[in-house]
Amino acid sequence: MKKVMPQEIEVWYLLPALRREVAKSLIKKHKLNQKKVAEILGITEAAISQYLNSKRATEIKFTPKESKEIDKASQEIIKNQEQAMNYMYKLSRLFRGSDVLCRLHKKHDSHIKKDCRLCMEN
């Protein structure tokens, strides 16, 4: 197994998982269609469909507290769709250094020691 940087975990797993949850929220809670959500998030309708059908970005499960933050961001995106990327970036910064990211990093890089806290550093 190769060495993996925390930033790679963010790109490969965190960002897709955040897109998945924001897309679900925009569709289920805010009643937007897949085409509109794809447009807002700057991704394809196929990606939205895969998120909704659990065919993409399934490795990260968010806690209820984390889900609440994602829902807040979704509400802000509804109010100001042109700023969606800013809200997505803020979410990624919020989850950077989180326990979920640290556990996933350790799972994907066997070289990391159990007491490593690299992902938790600012």
Beta strands, then each sheet from edge to edge (+ up, - down):
end
